[in-house]
Amino acid sequence: MLTSILRRTITASTLNIANRSFAYVPQSFQTHEKVAIIGSGSFGSAAALSVARNAASFDFCDTEVKMYTFEEEITVGDGIVSFPETEKLSRIINKKHENPKYLPGVKLPGNLLSCPDLLTTCLDATLLIFVMPFQFLKPLLPTVKKVMSPNARGVSLIKEVHFDEETLGVKLISKQISEGLSFRREEDGREREFKCGVLMGANIASEIANGDFSESTLATRFPPNTDGDNLNEKTRLILNNTTSFRVYSIRDVEGCEACGALKNVIAIGAGFVDGLGMGSNTKAALMRIGIQEMERFCNDFLDGVSPSTFSESCGMADLITTCVGGRNRKCGEIFARSRISGETTSWDDIERDNLNGQRLRGVKTTKQVHELLKSQGLLKLYPLFSKIYGIAIDGEPVDSIIDGLYIPNEVVKERGGGEETEREEHVEV
């Protein structure tokens, strides 16, 4: 008993170093947690490393963490040392503790159970971690709602944003998850809102899996539960690894989530820059202007976004990482080189041939952002977003990316730059 208490005390105080607010961390929590991860791609498997290890060490968590795995047939064996054979992905993960398709060569914790059955994965889960493309997640939500704990909450790692054709506004994935999992209580007929936060940041899955130091931003506004547990801090502790995956807490769910999606558009532009063989100066300009358009977009279409969010890992740090080493940058470069050489390789072909089953989200987001800006007559205030769309979708020359690297005069005036700053930011020729 004494050992258990000491372990909780030391763990909680040590992990609290990673909480920028340095809020008080309870030495114990009253409510037991059962964690389920929905999705087993590269980032889902990488996130599961910290989650499963923490679940095994925290007294307030079930030791076993279930990870929903879309069942695939995987060929194992190289034909030289071992005979090639086909086996189900979930079985391989559970037997070898490795995800050979999406995170090869990385040892997964033994208490992480890959599960192809969604009902079994989510049964009585109190914390649901969503990490799969929303187009695949949305039809699964009714099943999740049937079996999850009535007091469950969620964290989305999905870096997408949707255009709402009815309201002509932004519809966040976390909001759609919340709507899909909210329900009416049988005992009093009152609506029970499912609360969903987000985890976004400069997080390349392979680097996290290798133990390279990373930061991430957890944005949540969970109210305390009936036992008085601080669910925001409790959730952070479950996701956090102080030495290699440090998670900071903020409350700006809207800004954090939008950053995670919008930076993928800018990263495609960074790929165009790389495909043209341009250097660091050009890419730095693209990122500077890109973060400003991201912030302006959030202020135009979302309420309550904090300016400080853009200096968190989910903001500038994620943009830098994605523009240097992310899949959207990689595919943008391939697209640019194909166009320069006179080829007409499609985005679908690039995704299929280069991402090993993963999804290229930036192109879809580029289209949705363009539709939204066009519907509001705001395209001229977002020259970089507009130019990336023009090249990626409308077939404009790749080298015209330079034409999108400026701050519009109207924006300069709005922020009080004056005539002199206006001429410096954008000189029309």
ZIPE-V214560 format. One record per residue. N is the residue number from 1. RES is the residue in one letter. PHI is phi in whole degrees, -180 to 180 (none if undefined). OMEGA is omega in degrees with one decimal (NA if undefined). NEAR is the number of other C-alpha atoms within 12 Angstrom. Layout:
# ZIPE-V214560
{{N & RES & PHI & OMEGA & NEAR} {N & RES & PHI & OMEGA & NEAR}}
This chain:
# ZIPE-V214560
{{1 & M & none & 179.4 & 8} {2 & L & -62 & 178.5 & 8} {3 & T & -61 & -179.9 & 10} {4 & S & -63 & 180.0 & 16} {5 & I & -64 & 179.3 & 19} {6 & L & -62 & -178.9 & 17} {7 & R & -63 & 179.4 & 20} {8 & R & -65 & -177.9 & 26} {9 & T & -65 & -179.0 & 22} {10 & I & -65 & -178.5 & 20} {11 & T & -62 & -177.1 & 27} {12 & A & -64 & -178.5 & 35} {13 & S & -69 & 179.3 & 22} {14 & T & -68 & -178.1 & 23} {15 & L & -66 & -178.2 & 36} {16 & N & -67 & 175.9 & 31} {17 & I & -56 & -175.5 & 25} {18 & A & -83 & 179.5 & 32} {19 & N & -95 & -173.8 & 31} {20 & R & -59 & -179.1 & 21} {21 & S & -77 & -178.4 & 15} {22 & F & 52 & 177.3 & 17} {23 & A & -68 & 179.3 & 21} {24 & Y & -63 & 177.4 & 20} {25 & V & -106 & 179.1 & 29} {26 & P & -61 & 178.6 & 25} {27 & Q & -76 & 176.8 & 27} {28 & S & -153 & 176.6 & 29} {29 & F & -118 & -175.0 & 28} {30 & Q & -85 & -174.4 & 19} {31 & T & -95 & 179.8 & 23} {32 & H & -78 & -178.0 & 26} {33 & E & -110 & 172.8 & 36} {34 & K & -126 & -170.6 & 38} {35 & V & -101 & 175.0 & 45} {36 & A & -129 & 177.3 & 50} {37 & I & -107 & -177.5 & 48} {38 & I & -107 & -176.4 & 47} {39 & G & 128 & -175.7 & 41} {40 & S & -138 & 174.7 & 44} {41 & G & -76 & -176.1 & 41} {42 & S & -64 & -178.2 & 37} {43 & F & -74 & 176.4 & 38} {44 & G & -62 & 179.0 & 43} {45 & S & -69 & 178.6 & 47} {46 & A & -67 & 178.2 & 43} {47 & A & -64 & -179.6 & 51} {48 & A & -64 & 179.3 & 51} {49 & L & -59 & -179.9 & 42} {50 & S & -68 & -176.1 & 36} {51 & V & -61 & -178.0 & 43} {52 & A & -67 & 178.5 & 37} {53 & R & -64 & 178.6 & 29} {54 & N & -67 & 179.4 & 38} {55 & A & -61 & 179.9 & 35} {56 & A & -72 & -175.4 & 25} {57 & S & -104 & -178.4 & 26} {58 & F & -91 & 178.3 & 34} {59 & D & -69 & -177.2 & 28} {60 & F & -89 & 179.7 & 31} {61 & C & -122 & 164.7 & 32} {62 & D & -61 & -179.2 & 28} {63 & T & -64 & -176.9 & 26} {64 & E & -80 & 174.7 & 29} {65 & V & -114 & 179.4 & 43} {66 & K & -95 & 179.1 & 43} {67 & M & -123 & 179.7 & 48} {68 & Y & -68 & -176.2 & 39} {69 & T & -124 & 173.1 & 39} {70 & F & -66 & -171.8 & 26} {71 & E & -71 & 177.9 & 23} {72 & E & -133 & 174.4 & 23} {73 & E & -91 & -177.1 & 17} {74 & I & -116 & 176.1 & 21} {75 & T & -88 & 178.4 & 18} {76 & V & -116 & -175.8 & 23} {77 & G & 99 & -174.7 & 14} {78 & D & -96 & -179.8 & 11} {79 & G & 80 & 179.8 & 10} {80 & I & -114 & 178.3 & 8} {81 & V & -83 & -179.2 & 8} {82 & S & -131 & -177.2 & 10} {83 & F & -77 & -179.7 & 11} {84 & P & -63 & 175.5 & 13} {85 & E & -147 & -179.5 & 14} {86 & T & -98 & -178.1 & 15} {87 & E & -143 & 179.9 & 21} {88 & K & -71 & -175.6 & 24} {89 & L & -61 & -178.3 & 32} {90 & S & -62 & 179.6 & 32} {91 & R & -67 & 178.2 & 25} {92 & I & -63 & -179.1 & 30} {93 & I & -59 & -177.6 & 39} {94 & N & -73 & -177.8 & 27} {95 & K & -85 & -175.0 & 21} {96 & K & -105 & -178.2 & 23} {97 & H & 54 & 178.2 & 26} {98 & E & -153 & 173.8 & 32} {99 & N & -102 & -170.7 & 40} {100 & P & -68 & -178.5 & 32} {101 & K & -86 & -171.1 & 29} {102 & Y & -105 & 178.7 & 29} {103 & L & -146 & -174.4 & 33} {104 & P & -65 & 175.0 & 24} {105 & G & 81 & -178.2 & 19} {106 & V & -109 & -179.5 & 26} {107 & K & -79 & 178.4 & 26} {108 & L & -94 & -179.1 & 36} {109 & P & -60 & -178.4 & 33} {110 & G & -68 & 179.9 & 23} {111 & N & -90 & 174.9 & 29} {112 & L & -93 & -177.7 & 42} {113 & L & -106 & 174.5 & 38} {114 & S & -76 & -173.0 & 42} {115 & C & -135 & 179.8 & 32} {116 & P & -80 & -179.7 & 27} {117 & D & -103 & -174.9 & 23} {118 & L & -67 & -179.9 & 33} {119 & L & -61 & 179.3 & 26} {120 & T & -66 & -179.0 & 25} {121 & T & -61 & -169.9 & 38} {122 & C & -97 & -176.7 & 39} {123 & L & -57 & 177.4 & 29} {124 & D & 62 & 179.6 & 27} {125 & A & -67 & 177.7 & 35} {126 & T & -100 & 176.7 & 37} {127 & L & -130 & -179.4 & 45} {128 & L & -108 & 179.4 & 48} {129 & I & -110 & -173.3 & 44} {130 & F & -100 & -177.9 & 44} {131 & V & -150 & 173.4 & 41} {132 & M & -151 & 178.7 & 34} {133 & P & -52 & -172.7 & 30} {134 & F & -64 & 179.1 & 29} {135 & Q & -61 & 176.8 & 20} {136 & F & -91 & -178.4 & 16} {137 & L & -75 & -172.3 & 30} {138 & K & -53 & 179.9 & 26} {139 & P & -68 & 179.7 & 17} {140 & L & -87 & -172.9 & 28} {141 & L & -60 & 177.6 & 30} {142 & P & -59 & 178.0 & 21} {143 & T & -68 & 178.2 & 20} {144 & V & -59 & -176.5 & 41} {145 & K & -63 & -178.1 & 36} {146 & K & -65 & -168.3 & 23} {147 & V & -119 & -179.4 & 24} {148 & M & -69 & 174.8 & 32} {149 & S & -62 & 178.3 & 29} {150 & P & -64 & 178.3 & 27} {151 & N & -106 & -175.9 & 33} {152 & A & -69 & 173.0 & 38} {153 & R & -134 & -176.1 & 44} {154 & G & -140 & 171.9 & 51} {155 & V & -134 & 179.6 & 45} {156 & S & -98 & 173.6 & 44} {157 & L & -109 & -174.3 & 49} {158 & I & -87 & -175.8 & 43} {159 & K & -98 & 178.0 & 42} {160 & E & -139 & 171.5 & 42} {161 & V & -144 & -175.8 & 44} {162 & H & -115 & 177.3 & 35} {163 & F & -97 & 179.8 & 29} {164 & D & -90 & -176.0 & 19} {165 & E & -68 & -179.6 & 14} {166 & E & -77 & -176.7 & 11} {167 & T & -95 & -175.2 & 13} {168 & L & 54 & 180.0 & 22} {169 & G & -139 & -179.4 & 26} {170 & V & -91 & 174.1 & 38} {171 & K & -118 & -176.3 & 29} {172 & L & -76 & 179.3 & 35} {173 & I & -63 & 179.5 & 39} {174 & S & -61 & 178.2 & 43} {175 & K & -69 & 179.6 & 31} {176 & Q & -68 & 175.2 & 31} {177 & I & -64 & 179.2 & 37} {178 & S & -59 & 179.0 & 32} {179 & E & -64 & -177.4 & 24} {180 & G & -71 & -175.6 & 28} {181 & L & -112 & 173.9 & 35} {182 & S & -74 & -176.8 & 29} {183 & F & -152 & 179.2 & 27} {184 & R & -98 & -178.7 & 17} {185 & R & -69 & 179.0 & 14} {186 & E & -69 & -172.7 & 10} {187 & E & -71 & -177.6 & 9} {188 & D & -131 & 177.9 & 9} {189 & G & 73 & -178.8 & 9} {190 & R & -85 & 178.8 & 11} {191 & E & -74 & 176.7 & 16} {192 & R & -107 & -177.5 & 23} {193 & E & -78 & 174.9 & 25} {194 & F & -81 & -178.8 & 35} {195 & K & -90 & -178.6 & 36} {196 & C & -133 & 173.3 & 43} {197 & G & -101 & -179.0 & 43} {198 & V & -139 & 172.4 & 51} {199 & L & -124 & -178.1 & 53} {200 & M & -135 & 176.7 & 51} {201 & G & 170 & 178.5 & 44} {202 & A & -78 & -168.4 & 41} {203 & N & -132 & 171.8 & 42} {204 & I & -87 & -169.1 & 36} {205 & A & -55 & -176.2 & 33} {206 & S & -64 & 179.7 & 29} {207 & E & -72 & 175.4 & 24} {208 & I & -61 & -178.7 & 32} {209 & A & -63 & 179.5 & 33} {210 & N & -79 & -180.0 & 22} {211 & G & 86 & 175.3 & 24} {212 & D & -66 & -177.3 & 20} {213 & F & -63 & 178.6 & 22} {214 & S & -140 & 171.7 & 34} {215 & E & -115 & 174.7 & 36} {216 & S & -149 & -177.7 & 42} {217 & T & -112 & 175.3 & 48} {218 & L & -102 & 178.5 & 47} {219 & A & -110 & -178.1 & 43} {220 & T & -144 & 171.6 & 35} {221 & R & -137 & -179.5 & 27} {222 & F & -77 & 173.0 & 33} {223 & P & -75 & 175.6 & 23} {224 & P & -59 & 176.7 & 21} {225 & N & -81 & -175.0 & 22} {226 & T & -66 & 178.0 & 12} {227 & D & -92 & 178.1 & 14} {228 & G & 86 & 179.6 & 16} {229 & D & -66 & 172.4 & 24} {230 & N & -79 & -172.8 & 26} {231 & L & -72 & 176.5 & 38} {232 & N & -66 & 179.6 & 38} {233 & E & -71 & 179.1 & 38} {234 & K & -61 & 178.8 & 45} {235 & T & -65 & 178.5 & 45} {236 & R & -60 & -179.9 & 43} {237 & L & -62 & -179.3 & 44} {238 & I & -67 & -177.2 & 45} {239 & L & -89 & -168.0 & 44} {240 & N & -83 & 165.7 & 41} {241 & N & -133 & -170.3 & 38} {242 & T & -58 & -174.5 & 29} {243 & T & -85 & -173.6 & 19} {244 & S & -136 & -179.8 & 25} {245 & F & -139 & -171.6 & 40} {246 & R & -88 & -175.0 & 37} {247 & V & -107 & 177.1 & 44} {248 & Y & -108 & -176.4 & 41} {249 & S & -102 & 169.3 & 42} {250 & I & -136 & -179.0 & 38} {251 & R & -108 & -175.4 & 29} {252 & D & -81 & -179.8 & 34} {253 & V & -63 & -174.7 & 38} {254 & E & -64 & -178.8 & 42} {255 & G & -66 & 179.8 & 47} {256 & C & -61 & -177.4 & 54} {257 & E & -68 & -179.7 & 48} {258 & A & -63 & 177.4 & 53} {259 & C & -59 & -178.3 & 54} {260 & G & -61 & 179.6 & 52} {261 & A & -90 & -173.1 & 46} {262 & L & -67 & -178.6 & 52} {263 & K & -63 & 177.9 & 58} {264 & N & -65 & 177.2 & 50} {265 & V & -67 & -179.9 & 51} {266 & I & -63 & -179.8 & 56} {267 & A & -64 & 175.1 & 45} {268 & I & -63 & 175.5 & 52} {269 & G & -62 & 176.9 & 58} {270 & A & -63 & 175.5 & 54} {271 & G & -64 & 176.1 & 43} {272 & F & -62 & 179.5 & 44} {273 & V & -61 & 179.3 & 41} {274 & D & -67 & 179.2 & 34} {275 & G & -64 & 177.7 & 28} {276 & L & -82 & -179.8 & 28} {277 & G & 77 & 178.4 & 20} {278 & M & -79 & -171.6 & 23} {279 & G & -99 & -174.4 & 17} {280 & S & -67 & -179.9 & 16} {281 & N & -59 & -178.6 & 16} {282 & T & -65 & -178.8 & 28} {283 & K & -67 & 177.5 & 33} {284 & A & -63 & 177.4 & 25} {285 & A & -63 & 178.8 & 29} {286 & L & -61 & -179.6 & 43} {287 & M & -70 & 178.5 & 40} {288 & R & -63 & 179.9 & 28} {289 & I & -69 & -179.9 & 33} {290 & G & -63 & -179.1 & 42} {291 & I & -66 & 177.2 & 40} {292 & Q & -70 & 177.5 & 36} {293 & E & -68 & 175.7 & 39} {294 & M & -61 & -179.7 & 42} {295 & E & -66 & 179.1 & 32} {296 & R & -63 & 178.6 & 33} {297 & F & -60 & -179.8 & 35} {298 & C & -61 & -179.8 & 38} {299 & N & -69 & -179.5 & 22} {300 & D & -75 & -169.4 & 23} {301 & F & -121 & -178.2 & 29} {302 & L & -130 & 179.5 & 26} {303 & D & -99 & 170.3 & 18} {304 & G & 75 & -179.8 & 17} {305 & V & -75 & -178.3 & 27} {306 & S & -89 & 176.9 & 25} {307 & P & -59 & -177.7 & 23} {308 & S & -69 & -179.8 & 19} {309 & T & -60 & -175.0 & 38} {310 & F & -75 & 174.5 & 39} {311 & S & -100 & 176.0 & 25} {312 & E & -81 & 178.2 & 35} {313 & S & -60 & -179.7 & 37} {314 & C & -69 & -177.2 & 47} {315 & G & -100 & -174.1 & 44} {316 & M & -62 & -177.5 & 36} {317 & A & -64 & 179.0 & 31} {318 & D & -65 & 178.4 & 41} {319 & L & -62 & 179.9 & 46} {320 & I & -61 & -178.2 & 37} {321 & T & -59 & -177.5 & 32} {322 & T & -67 & 179.9 & 41} {323 & C & -77 & 179.0 & 43} {324 & V & -101 & -172.1 & 34} {325 & G & -139 & -176.3 & 27} {326 & G & -85 & -177.2 & 34} {327 & R & -69 & 179.4 & 36} {328 & N & -68 & 175.0 & 45} {329 & R & -61 & -179.5 & 36} {330 & K & -57 & -178.2 & 33} {331 & C & -71 & 175.3 & 44} {332 & G & -63 & 178.2 & 47} {333 & E & -67 & 178.4 & 35} {334 & I & -61 & 178.7 & 37} {335 & F & -60 & -177.7 & 41} {336 & A & -63 & -178.6 & 40} {337 & R & -65 & 178.7 & 26} {338 & S & -67 & 179.4 & 25} {339 & R & -69 & 179.9 & 25} {340 & I & -63 & -179.7 & 22} {341 & S & -85 & 177.2 & 15} {342 & G & 89 & 178.4 & 13} {343 & E & -85 & -179.4 & 12} {344 & T & -128 & 179.6 & 19} {345 & T & -64 & -177.9 & 24} {346 & S & -83 & 176.6 & 21} {347 & W & -63 & 178.7 & 31} {348 & D & -63 & 178.5 & 20} {349 & D & -66 & 179.6 & 19} {350 & I & -63 & 178.6 & 29} {351 & E & -62 & -177.2 & 25} {352 & R & -65 & -172.0 & 16} {353 & D & -87 & -170.9 & 17} {354 & N & -128 & -173.4 & 21} {355 & L & -114 & 172.7 & 24} {356 & N & 52 & 177.2 & 19} {357 & G & 91 & 177.4 & 22} {358 & Q & -80 & -175.5 & 27} {359 & R & -103 & 174.1 & 35} {360 & L & -94 & -171.8 & 34} {361 & R & -87 & -172.9 & 38} {362 & G & -64 & -178.2 & 41} {363 & V & -67 & 177.7 & 40} {364 & K & -62 & 179.4 & 30} {365 & T & -65 & 177.0 & 36} {366 & T & -57 & 179.2 & 38} {367 & K & -65 & -177.1 & 30} {368 & Q & -68 & 177.4 & 31} {369 & V & -63 & 179.6 & 44} {370 & H & -63 & 179.5 & 38} {371 & E & -60 & -178.8 & 25} {372 & L & -68 & 179.8 & 31} {373 & L & -64 & 179.0 & 30} {374 & K & -65 & -179.3 & 21} {375 & S & -64 & -179.2 & 19} {376 & Q & -102 & 179.6 & 22} {377 & G & 67 & -173.5 & 14} {378 & L & -114 & -174.2 & 24} {379 & L & -58 & -175.8 & 25} {380 & K & -70 & 178.2 & 22} {381 & L & -88 & -179.7 & 32} {382 & Y & -130 & -174.6 & 38} {383 & P & -63 & -178.4 & 35} {384 & L & -74 & 175.0 & 43} {385 & F & -55 & -177.2 & 52} {386 & S & -66 & -178.3 & 39} {387 & K & -70 & 177.6 & 38} {388 & I & -62 & 175.5 & 46} {389 & Y & -63 & -177.8 & 38} {390 & G & -59 & 179.9 & 27} {391 & I & -75 & -173.8 & 35} {392 & A & -72 & -171.7 & 42} {393 & I & -114 & -173.2 & 27} {394 & D & -93 & 175.5 & 15} {395 & G & 80 & 176.8 & 22} {396 & E & -68 & -178.6 & 22} {397 & P & -58 & -178.4 & 26} {398 & V & -62 & -177.3 & 39} {399 & D & -71 & 175.6 & 30} {400 & S & -77 & 177.4 & 24} {401 & I & -56 & -179.5 & 38} {402 & I & -62 & -178.7 & 28} {403 & D & -68 & 179.1 & 29} {404 & G & -96 & -174.6 & 35} {405 & L & -96 & 174.3 & 37} {406 & Y & -158 & 174.6 & 35} {407 & I & -99 & -177.9 & 36} {408 & P & -59 & -179.6 & 32} {409 & N & -57 & -178.6 & 26} {410 & E & -62 & 180.0 & 23} {411 & V & -71 & 178.6 & 26} {412 & V & -60 & 179.5 & 23} {413 & K & -66 & -179.6 & 19} {414 & E & -61 & -178.0 & 16} {415 & R & -90 & 172.6 & 16} {416 & G & 80 & -176.9 & 13} {417 & G & -76 & -178.7 & 19} {418 & G & 78 & -174.7 & 16} {419 & E & -65 & -177.0 & 18} {420 & E & -65 & 178.1 & 14} {421 & T & -64 & -179.8 & 20} {422 & E & -59 & -179.4 & 22} {423 & R & -67 & 179.7 & 19} {424 & E & -71 & -175.6 & 16} {425 & E & -74 & -173.0 & 22} {426 & H & -150 & 175.5 & 23} {427 & V & -108 & -178.3 & 16} {428 & E & -79 & 179.8 & 12} {429 & V & -126 & NA & 5}}
